Amino acid sequence: MNKINAKSTLEKVLAESLGLPEYEYIMKNVHKTDVSRDENFQRKFNHFYKVRRNEKWRKKYYEIFEKNKARKDEVTFENILCNIYVFTDTTEASFASKMLATLNPDKPIWDSRVLDFLGFKPIGKGDSDRQDSMIEIYRKMEDWYRKYLHTAEAEENIRVFDEMLPEYAWISDTKKIDYIIWGTGF
């Protein structure tokens, strides 16, 4: 007779609902492949991060992504944001942060729920003003995470995440908090 294991079943369902197997694939393969050519990697990244741009835009994005892999310790949100703008003529804070957080998992994701939770909203009428605002907001997000991760509340939230999803305890503390904020539906 088959046994039912509620703990492992619920862990698996929770992990899948958060997209953790897909995230794990992205993080384990980003440095093993040429992301500008690997269509399977791109498909998983596009699905996980909801990249819904045309083929020309995606081609440039993944070329920028691949070039930044070589300088992952030097690359910044501002650099990626500006590169995307230069090559695609679009200001893409969210996708700049997703690239950066894939290269450096200790960096936060620019997400509407996170922005709402933190009370940030970009301002500016022209592209240059909006980009300056986005760069400043991202710095504030980094500061907030840096401070928050040293609080007792953050430690408890990370402990609960690890307890509920032990197979994903390897995920950065920043990403764990991203997931928790995202889940609040703020």
Secondary structure, DSSP 4 states (H G I P E B T S, - for coil): -PPP-HHHHHHHHHHHHTTHHHHHHHHHHTTTS-TTT-HHHHHHHHHHTT----HHHHHHHHHHHHHHHTTTTT--HHHHHHHHHHHHS---HHHHHHHHHHH-TTSPP--HHHHHHHT-----SSHHHHHHHHHHHHHHHHHHHHHHTTSHHHHHHHHHHHHH-GGGTTS-HHHHHHHHHHHHT-
